[in-house]
C-alpha cells in the first residue's frame, strides 16, 4: 500500500492546531483564512472552481488578462493590515496606483465629468453644469464624512449579533437620516439632475438602487476622497494571488475543484463539512464565503434552520444581476480612461426596470473598464483589454439569457463603437460574456444576483444574515451577503468581524 505524499502546506503546518474550514476563496474567504491563520488555526480553504478569487476570478484568453469582477480598490489599509498579520509589507509585494480621475462619467448627451478626490476640481466641473450646486457639494461631503465616521469607522467591523446592537445605533442613524435613500440625500444638497447622478450612482457598484438603498451608503463618497480609488498593477488578480501566498505562508491549505455539499451539524453545532466526493472534513470552525442564501438553502439542513428558512430567503430582495462583456482589441484607445461610467438616457426609469419590474430594457448604463490605461501588461503589445458591465435584472425576472445574451452584447458593441470606441466592431481580438445565468450556475449565486441581498435598510446590519450564524454554533459568514455588505472594503471588513466573534484557537486545543 502506497501513501500519498502530503500537500506542501500540510507539511509546513502544525497538525496540533485546531482546524478551520473556509468555504470559497473570494476576497472575504481569503481574508478570513489569513485572519484565522494569524490567530493560530490550521486553515483549509475549499474552492469549487479551478482557481481562487470567486467573483474576483481571473480569465486569461488569447494573451489578454481579464479581472472577472472587482476592479476598484478603496480603503487599502485593509490590505496593509492582512499583510501585516503575516509579518509582510503589502507595498513591498503589490503596487497600487491612484486613479486620476477616479472615474470619467459620460452622460448620454456626450458631456463628461471627471470625478476625483480634489474638492476644488470637482466644484469647478459642477459649476459648468450648475453654479449654485458647488456650495451644496461641500455640504453634501460634510454629511458624507459624518456618515462615514459612524457607518464605516465605527460599525463596519462590528458584529450585529443581537437586536440590542441595532437598537444602540438607532438614535445616531436617525440623526444621520439613514431613513433617506442615497438619491434623496444627494437631492437635499444638489439640484442639478446630472450632478445628482454623479453623486448617487455609487450604490450600483455594490448592488444597490440609489433610489431605494439607505443613505448610509453616501459614506462611499468620503471614503473615496479619504483613501482614493486605486488599481492594482497586474490586475485585481494580483491581490488574489498575494492573499493565497499569505495563506500558504502560514501553512494553510487551499484545495481547488472541491465542492462542499453539506455543512455537518451535531447538537446545533457545526462539526465539519462533507464534500461532493463524499469526503468529510471535521473542524470546530466553519467559515462560509459562499453566497449567503446558498449557504443556508443548499449547505445547511433545513431541519436546523429556524431563522433563514427557504421561505424567508425566497421573500428577501436581491441585488441586480450583471451582464459583463470581456473583450480585447487589436488596437489601443488611448483617450479612454481606466474607469468610465457611461450613463444612459434614463436614470430612475432604467433602475425601476432593473430592480422593480425586473425587465431587460433596450437602453443601458455601463461601466467600462480599460485596465491597460494603467498596466499595458494585461494585453498583447499594441492592444487593449476591456470589460464593459451593465446592471441588469436578476434571474427572478425570467430573462432568457441563452437567447438574449448575444443581441444585448451586440447592442452594447454598437453603442460603444458609435461613442468612445470608434470602429470597435472591427477591432475585436477576443471576446467572453458572463450573464446572471453564469452567476447562478458557476458562482452559485441565488437568482444570479451580482451582490447577494439588496442593501436596503431592512436588509442591513442586524437585518442581514449575521457574521456569526443565527442557526448553529461554529458557523460564520463572510462576503457580500453578510454585514457590512458588498464591495471590496465590505467583504474585507466582514472578515475583520471574525476577530470579535470567532473564539481564539486556544479554545479548541
C-alpha positions as CSV (number, residue, x, y, z in Angstrom):
1,X,0.0,0.0,0.0
2,X,1.4,3.4,-1.0
3,X,0.6,6.5,0.9
4,X,0.1,9.8,-1.0
5,X,2.6,12.5,-0.2
6,X,1.2,15.3,1.9
7,X,0.4,18.7,0.4
8,X,3.3,21.1,0.9
9,X,1.1,23.3,3.2
10,X,0.2,20.3,5.3
11,X,4.0,19.6,5.7
12,X,4.5,23.2,6.9
13,X,1.5,23.3,9.2
14,X,1.3,22.3,12.9
15,X,-1.2,19.4,12.9
16,X,-1.9,20.0,16.6
17,X,-3.6,23.3,15.8
18,X,-7.4,23.3,15.6
19,X,-8.7,23.3,12.0
20,X,-10.9,26.0,10.4
21,X,-12.5,25.3,7.1
22,X,-13.3,28.2,4.7
23,X,-15.8,27.5,2.0
24,X,-15.0,29.6,-1.0
25,X,-11.9,31.7,-2.0
26,X,-13.4,35.1,-2.8
27,X,-11.9,38.2,-1.1
28,X,-13.9,37.5,2.0
29,X,-12.9,33.9,2.3
30,X,-9.2,34.6,1.6
31,X,-9.1,37.4,4.2
32,X,-10.9,35.2,6.7
33,X,-8.3,32.5,6.2
34,X,-5.4,34.9,6.7
35,X,-7.0,36.3,9.9
36,X,-7.7,32.8,11.3
37,X,-4.2,31.6,10.4
38,X,-2.8,34.6,12.3
39,X,-4.8,33.6,15.3
40,X,-3.5,30.0,15.5
41,X,-5.8,28.0,13.3
42,X,-4.8,25.4,10.7
43,X,-6.9,26.6,7.8
44,X,-8.2,24.7,4.9
45,X,-9.9,26.7,2.1
46,X,-12.2,24.7,-0.2
47,X,-12.9,26.2,-3.7
48,X,-15.1,24.5,-6.3
49,X,-13.6,26.4,-9.2
50,X,-10.1,25.6,-10.6
51,X,-8.5,28.8,-9.3
52,X,-9.1,31.3,-6.4
53,X,-10.9,34.6,-6.4
54,X,-14.7,33.8,-6.6
55,X,-16.1,36.9,-8.2
56,X,-12.5,38.1,-8.5
57,X,-11.6,35.1,-10.6
58,X,-9.1,35.9,-13.5
59,X,-9.8,34.9,-17.1
60,X,-6.9,34.6,-19.5
61,X,-7.7,34.3,-23.2
62,X,-5.7,34.8,-26.3
63,X,-3.0,36.7,-24.5
64,X,-5.4,39.0,-22.7
65,X,-5.9,39.1,-18.9
66,X,-9.4,39.9,-17.6
67,X,-10.3,40.6,-14.0
68,X,-13.7,38.9,-13.7
69,X,-15.2,41.2,-11.1
70,X,-14.0,43.9,-8.7
71,X,-11.6,46.4,-10.3
72,X,-11.9,49.4,-7.9
73,X,-9.7,49.3,-4.8
74,X,-10.5,51.6,-1.9
75,X,-9.6,51.5,1.8
76,X,-6.1,50.0,1.0
77,X,-5.3,49.9,4.8
78,X,-7.4,46.8,5.0
79,X,-4.9,45.1,2.7
80,X,-2.0,46.6,4.6
81,X,-3.5,45.0,7.7
82,X,-3.7,41.5,6.2
83,X,-0.1,41.5,5.1
84,X,1.0,42.9,8.4
85,X,-0.7,40.0,10.2
86,X,1.8,37.8,8.3
87,X,4.8,39.9,9.1
88,X,4.9,41.1,5.5
89,X,4.6,44.6,3.9
90,X,1.9,44.9,1.3
91,X,3.6,47.7,-0.7
92,X,6.7,45.6,-1.0
93,X,4.8,43.0,-2.9
94,X,2.0,44.7,-4.8
95,X,1.8,48.2,-6.4
96,X,-1.4,50.2,-6.2
97,X,-1.8,53.1,-8.5
98,X,-4.0,56.0,-7.6
99,X,-6.5,56.8,-10.4
100,X,-7.0,60.3,-11.6
101,X,-9.7,60.7,-12.4
102,X,-11.4,58.1,-10.2
103,X,-14.0,57.8,-12.9
104,X,-14.8,59.6,-16.1
105,X,-18.6,60.0,-16.2
106,X,-20.1,60.4,-19.6
107,X,-23.7,61.5,-20.0
108,X,-25.9,60.4,-22.9
109,X,-25.6,63.8,-24.5
110,X,-21.8,63.4,-24.7
111,X,-20.8,65.7,-21.9
112,X,-18.2,64.4,-19.5
113,X,-17.4,64.9,-15.8
114,X,-14.1,63.8,-14.4
115,X,-14.6,62.8,-10.8
116,X,-11.7,62.6,-8.3
117,X,-10.8,63.5,-4.7
118,X,-9.8,67.1,-5.4
119,X,-12.7,69.1,-4.0
120,X,-11.8,72.3,-6.0
121,X,-11.5,70.4,-9.2
122,X,-14.9,68.7,-8.7
123,X,-16.5,72.0,-7.8
124,X,-15.1,73.6,-10.9
125,X,-16.8,71.0,-13.0
126,X,-20.0,71.3,-11.0
127,X,-20.1,75.0,-11.9
128,X,-20.1,74.1,-15.6
129,X,-23.4,72.3,-15.0
130,X,-25.0,74.3,-12.1
131,X,-23.0,77.1,-10.4
132,X,-25.4,77.1,-7.5
133,X,-24.6,73.5,-6.6
134,X,-20.9,74.0,-5.8
135,X,-21.7,75.0,-2.2
136,X,-24.2,72.2,-2.0
137,X,-21.4,69.8,-2.8
138,X,-19.4,71.0,0.2
139,X,-22.3,70.5,2.5
140,X,-23.0,67.0,1.0
141,X,-19.4,66.0,1.6
142,X,-19.6,67.1,5.2
143,X,-22.7,64.9,5.6
144,X,-20.8,62.0,3.8
145,X,-17.9,62.4,6.3
146,X,-20.3,62.3,9.2
147,X,-21.9,59.1,7.9
148,X,-18.5,57.6,7.1
149,X,-17.3,58.1,10.7
150,X,-20.2,56.1,12.1
151,X,-21.1,53.7,9.3
152,X,-17.6,52.7,8.3
153,X,-15.1,53.6,11.0
154,X,-17.3,52.7,13.9
155,X,-19.6,49.9,12.6
156,X,-18.1,48.2,9.5
157,X,-16.1,45.7,11.6
158,X,-18.6,45.4,14.5
159,X,-20.8,42.3,14.6
160,X,-24.6,42.7,14.9
161,X,-25.4,39.5,16.7
162,X,-28.2,40.9,18.9
163,X,-31.2,43.2,18.3
164,X,-29.7,45.3,21.1
165,X,-26.7,46.0,18.9
166,X,-29.1,47.5,16.3
167,X,-31.1,49.4,18.9
168,X,-28.0,51.0,20.3
169,X,-27.2,52.8,17.0
170,X,-30.8,53.7,16.0
171,X,-30.6,57.3,17.5
172,X,-27.3,58.0,15.8
173,X,-28.6,56.6,12.5
174,X,-31.8,58.7,12.8
175,X,-29.7,61.8,13.4
176,X,-27.7,61.0,10.2
177,X,-31.0,60.5,8.4
178,X,-30.3,56.9,7.4
179,X,-34.1,56.6,6.6
180,X,-33.5,58.6,3.5
181,X,-32.3,57.0,0.3
182,X,-29.0,57.8,-1.3
183,X,-30.6,59.7,-4.1
184,X,-32.9,61.5,-1.6
185,X,-29.9,62.5,0.5
186,X,-28.0,63.8,-2.6
187,X,-31.1,65.7,-3.7
188,X,-31.2,67.5,-0.4
189,X,-28.0,69.3,-1.3
190,X,-27.9,69.2,-5.1
191,X,-30.5,70.5,-7.6
192,X,-29.0,69.7,-11.0
193,X,-30.2,66.3,-12.3
194,X,-26.8,65.5,-13.9
195,X,-24.8,66.2,-10.7
196,X,-27.3,64.2,-8.7
197,X,-26.4,61.2,-10.9
198,X,-22.7,61.8,-10.4
199,X,-23.1,61.8,-6.6
200,X,-25.6,59.0,-6.4
201,X,-24.5,56.2,-8.7
202,X,-22.1,54.6,-6.2
203,X,-24.6,52.1,-4.7
204,X,-24.7,50.4,-8.1
205,X,-21.1,49.3,-7.5
206,X,-22.4,47.2,-4.6
207,X,-25.7,46.0,-5.9
208,X,-28.0,48.8,-4.6
209,X,-30.6,51.0,-6.3
210,X,-29.8,54.7,-5.4
211,X,-33.5,55.3,-5.1
212,X,-34.2,52.7,-2.5
213,X,-31.0,51.9,-0.5
214,X,-30.4,53.5,2.8
215,X,-28.4,56.8,2.7
216,X,-25.7,55.3,4.9
217,X,-24.1,54.4,1.6
218,X,-23.3,58.1,0.9
219,X,-20.3,57.3,3.0
220,X,-18.7,55.9,-0.1
221,X,-18.1,59.5,-1.4
222,X,-16.0,60.4,1.6
223,X,-14.3,57.0,1.7
224,X,-13.1,57.6,-1.8
225,X,-11.9,61.1,-1.0
226,X,-10.1,59.9,2.1
227,X,-8.1,57.0,0.6
228,X,-8.6,57.4,-3.1
229,X,-9.6,55.0,-5.9
230,X,-6.7,52.6,-6.8
231,X,-6.0,49.9,-9.3
232,X,-3.5,47.0,-8.7
233,X,-0.7,46.5,-11.1
234,X,-1.1,43.1,-12.6
235,X,-4.9,43.5,-12.1
236,X,-7.1,42.7,-9.2
237,X,-5.9,39.1,-9.7
238,X,-2.6,40.1,-8.3
239,X,-4.3,40.8,-4.9
240,X,-5.9,37.3,-5.0
241,X,-2.6,35.7,-5.8
242,X,-0.9,37.7,-3.0
243,X,-3.5,36.6,-0.4
244,X,-3.1,33.0,-1.5
245,X,0.6,33.4,-0.9
246,X,-0.1,34.7,2.6
247,X,-2.3,31.7,3.5
248,X,0.2,29.2,2.1
249,X,3.0,31.1,4.0
250,X,1.0,30.5,7.2
251,X,0.8,26.8,6.5
252,X,-2.8,27.0,5.2
253,X,-4.1,24.7,2.6
254,X,-6.2,25.7,-0.5
255,X,-7.9,22.9,-2.4
256,X,-9.4,23.6,-5.8
257,X,-12.2,21.7,-7.6
258,X,-13.6,20.8,-4.2
259,X,-17.3,21.4,-3.8
260,X,-18.9,21.4,-0.4
261,X,-22.2,19.6,-0.5
262,X,-23.2,20.0,3.2
263,X,-22.2,21.6,6.5
264,X,-22.3,18.9,9.1
265,X,-24.2,19.6,12.3
266,X,-24.5,17.8,15.6
267,X,-26.5,19.2,18.6
268,X,-26.9,22.5,16.8
269,X,-23.2,22.9,16.3
270,X,-21.3,22.8,13.0
271,X,-18.8,20.0,13.2
272,X,-17.3,20.0,9.7
273,X,-18.2,19.7,6.0
274,X,-19.0,16.9,3.5
275,X,-17.6,17.3,0.0
276,X,-19.3,16.3,-3.2
277,X,-16.8,13.5,-3.4
278,X,-18.1,12.1,-0.1
279,X,-15.0,13.1,1.9
280,X,-15.7,14.6,5.3
281,X,-13.5,17.2,7.0
282,X,-14.0,17.7,10.7
283,X,-13.5,21.2,12.1
284,X,-14.9,23.2,15.0
285,X,-14.9,26.4,13.0
286,X,-16.6,26.7,9.6
287,X,-16.5,30.0,7.6
288,X,-18.8,30.3,4.6
289,X,-17.8,32.7,1.8
290,X,-20.4,31.1,-0.4
291,X,-23.4,33.1,-1.3
292,X,-25.4,33.7,1.9
293,X,-28.7,32.4,0.5
294,X,-26.9,29.4,-1.0
295,X,-25.2,28.7,2.3
296,X,-28.5,28.4,4.1
297,X,-30.6,26.9,1.3
298,X,-28.1,24.3,0.0
299,X,-25.5,23.7,2.6
300,X,-27.2,23.8,6.0
301,X,-30.0,21.2,6.5
302,X,-33.5,22.8,6.7
303,X,-34.1,20.9,9.9
304,X,-31.7,23.1,11.9
305,X,-32.8,26.4,10.3
306,X,-35.3,28.4,12.3
307,X,-34.4,31.9,11.0
308,X,-33.2,31.8,7.4
309,X,-35.8,29.3,6.2
310,X,-36.3,28.7,2.5
311,X,-39.5,30.7,2.6
312,X,-37.8,33.7,4.2
313,X,-34.9,33.6,1.7
314,X,-37.3,33.4,-1.2
315,X,-39.1,36.5,0.1
316,X,-35.9,38.5,0.5
317,X,-34.9,41.1,-2.0
318,X,-31.8,40.5,-4.0
319,X,-29.4,42.8,-5.8
320,X,-29.4,43.3,-9.5
321,X,-27.7,40.9,-11.9
322,X,-24.7,41.8,-14.1
323,X,-24.0,41.4,-17.8
324,X,-20.3,41.6,-18.4
325,X,-18.6,41.5,-21.8
326,X,-14.8,41.0,-21.7
327,X,-13.1,41.9,-24.9
328,X,-9.6,42.6,-26.2
329,X,-9.0,44.9,-29.2
330,X,-6.4,44.8,-32.0
331,X,-5.7,48.5,-31.5
332,X,-5.4,50.8,-28.5
333,X,-7.8,53.6,-27.4
334,X,-5.5,56.0,-25.6
335,X,-8.2,58.6,-25.0
336,X,-10.3,56.2,-22.9
337,X,-9.7,56.4,-19.1
338,X,-9.2,53.4,-16.8
339,X,-12.7,53.8,-15.4
340,X,-15.6,55.2,-17.4
341,X,-19.2,55.4,-16.3
342,X,-21.5,55.8,-19.3
343,X,-24.9,56.9,-18.1
344,X,-27.8,56.2,-20.5
345,X,-30.8,58.4,-21.4
346,X,-32.9,57.3,-18.4
347,X,-31.8,57.1,-14.8
348,X,-34.6,56.4,-12.4
349,X,-36.7,54.7,-15.1
350,X,-33.9,52.3,-16.0
351,X,-33.3,51.4,-12.4
352,X,-37.1,50.8,-12.0
353,X,-36.9,48.3,-14.9
354,X,-33.9,46.6,-13.3
355,X,-34.9,46.5,-9.6
356,X,-38.7,46.8,-9.6
357,X,-40.1,45.4,-12.9
358,X,-37.1,43.1,-13.5
359,X,-37.3,43.5,-17.2
360,X,-34.4,43.8,-19.6
361,X,-34.6,47.3,-21.1
362,X,-33.5,48.3,-24.6
363,X,-31.3,51.1,-23.1
364,X,-28.5,50.7,-20.5
365,X,-26.0,52.4,-18.4
366,X,-22.4,51.0,-18.5
367,X,-19.2,50.7,-16.6
368,X,-16.3,50.5,-19.0
369,X,-13.0,49.2,-17.5
370,X,-9.8,49.7,-19.5
371,X,-7.0,48.4,-17.2
372,X,-4.4,48.7,-19.9
373,X,-4.7,52.5,-19.5
374,X,-2.6,51.9,-16.3
375,X,-1.0,48.5,-16.9
376,X,-0.2,47.5,-20.6
377,X,1.0,44.1,-19.5
378,X,-2.6,42.9,-19.4
379,X,-2.8,42.8,-23.2
380,X,-0.5,41.9,-26.1
381,X,1.6,44.7,-27.4
382,X,-0.4,47.4,-29.2
383,X,-3.7,46.0,-27.9
384,X,-6.2,46.9,-25.2
385,X,-8.0,44.9,-22.6
386,X,-11.6,45.9,-21.6
387,X,-14.6,44.8,-19.9
388,X,-18.0,46.5,-20.0
389,X,-20.6,45.9,-17.3
390,X,-24.3,46.6,-17.5
391,X,-26.6,46.3,-14.4
392,X,-29.5,44.1,-15.4
393,X,-32.3,42.3,-13.6
394,X,-31.5,39.1,-11.7
395,X,-33.0,35.9,-12.8
396,X,-36.2,36.4,-10.8
397,X,-37.4,38.4,-13.8
398,X,-37.3,35.4,-16.1
399,X,-34.8,36.8,-18.7
400,X,-33.7,34.0,-21.1
401,X,-30.0,34.8,-21.3
402,X,-29.4,31.9,-23.8
403,X,-31.5,33.9,-26.2
404,X,-30.8,37.5,-25.1
405,X,-27.0,37.5,-24.4
406,X,-25.7,37.9,-28.0
407,X,-28.3,40.6,-29.1
408,X,-27.6,42.5,-25.9
409,X,-23.9,42.3,-26.4
410,X,-24.2,43.4,-30.0
411,X,-26.3,46.5,-28.9
412,X,-23.6,47.4,-26.4
413,X,-20.9,47.0,-29.0
414,X,-22.7,49.2,-31.5
415,X,-23.2,51.9,-28.8
416,X,-19.5,51.8,-27.8
417,X,-18.5,51.9,-31.5
418,X,-20.7,55.0,-32.0
419,X,-19.4,56.8,-28.9
420,X,-16.0,56.3,-27.3
421,X,-14.6,53.2,-29.1
422,X,-14.8,54.1,-32.8
423,X,-14.6,51.1,-35.1
424,X,-14.9,48.7,-32.2
425,X,-16.8,46.0,-34.0
426,X,-14.0,45.6,-36.5
427,X,-11.3,45.6,-33.8
428,X,-12.4,42.7,-31.6
429,X,-9.5,40.3,-31.0
430,X,-11.1,38.1,-28.3
431,X,-14.5,38.0,-26.5
432,X,-16.1,36.4,-23.5
433,X,-19.6,37.1,-22.0
434,X,-20.9,36.5,-18.5
435,X,-24.6,36.8,-17.6
436,X,-26.7,36.4,-14.4
437,X,-27.2,32.8,-15.5
438,X,-23.4,32.3,-15.2
439,X,-23.5,33.9,-11.7
440,X,-26.1,31.3,-10.7
441,X,-24.6,28.3,-12.4
442,X,-20.9,29.0,-11.9
443,X,-20.8,31.1,-8.7
444,X,-23.9,29.5,-7.1
445,X,-25.4,33.0,-6.5
446,X,-29.1,32.8,-5.7
447,X,-31.1,34.3,-8.6
448,X,-27.8,35.0,-10.3
449,X,-27.6,38.2,-8.2
450,X,-24.3,40.0,-8.6
451,X,-24.1,41.2,-4.9
452,X,-26.3,38.8,-2.9
453,X,-29.0,40.5,-0.8
454,X,-30.0,44.1,-1.8
455,X,-28.6,46.6,0.7
456,X,-31.9,48.2,1.6
457,X,-32.4,49.4,5.2
458,X,-34.3,46.4,6.3
459,X,-31.6,44.1,4.9
460,X,-28.7,45.9,6.5
461,X,-26.7,45.4,9.7
462,X,-28.7,43.3,12.2
463,X,-31.3,42.6,9.5
464,X,-28.7,41.0,7.2
465,X,-27.5,37.3,7.7
466,X,-25.2,37.6,10.7
467,X,-21.4,37.1,10.6
468,X,-21.9,34.7,13.5
469,X,-24.7,32.4,12.2
470,X,-28.0,32.6,14.0
471,X,-28.7,29.0,13.2
472,X,-25.9,26.9,14.6
473,X,-22.8,27.5,16.7
474,X,-19.4,27.3,15.0
475,X,-20.6,28.6,11.6
476,X,-19.7,32.1,10.4
477,X,-20.4,34.0,7.3
478,X,-18.2,36.4,5.3
479,X,-18.7,38.1,1.9
480,X,-21.3,40.3,0.2
481,X,-24.3,38.7,1.8
482,X,-23.5,39.3,5.4
483,X,-22.5,42.5,7.4
484,X,-21.4,45.0,6.3
485,X,-22.1,44.1,2.6
486,X,-20.7,44.0,-0.9
487,X,-17.7,45.8,-2.4
488,X,-14.0,45.0,-1.6
489,X,-14.0,47.1,1.6
490,X,-17.2,45.5,2.7
491,X,-16.1,41.9,2.2
492,X,-12.7,42.5,3.7
493,X,-14.4,44.1,6.7
494,X,-16.7,41.1,7.1
495,X,-13.6,39.0,7.7
496,X,-12.4,41.6,10.1
497,X,-15.6,41.0,12.2
498,X,-14.4,37.4,12.8
499,X,-11.7,38.7,15.1
500,X,-14.5,39.5,17.5
501,X,-16.9,36.6,17.1
502,X,-14.6,33.5,16.4
503,X,-13.0,32.2,19.6
504,X,-9.3,32.0,19.8
505,X,-7.7,28.8,18.6
506,X,-6.6,28.0,22.2
507,X,-10.3,27.4,23.0
508,X,-10.1,24.2,21.0
509,X,-6.7,22.9,22.0
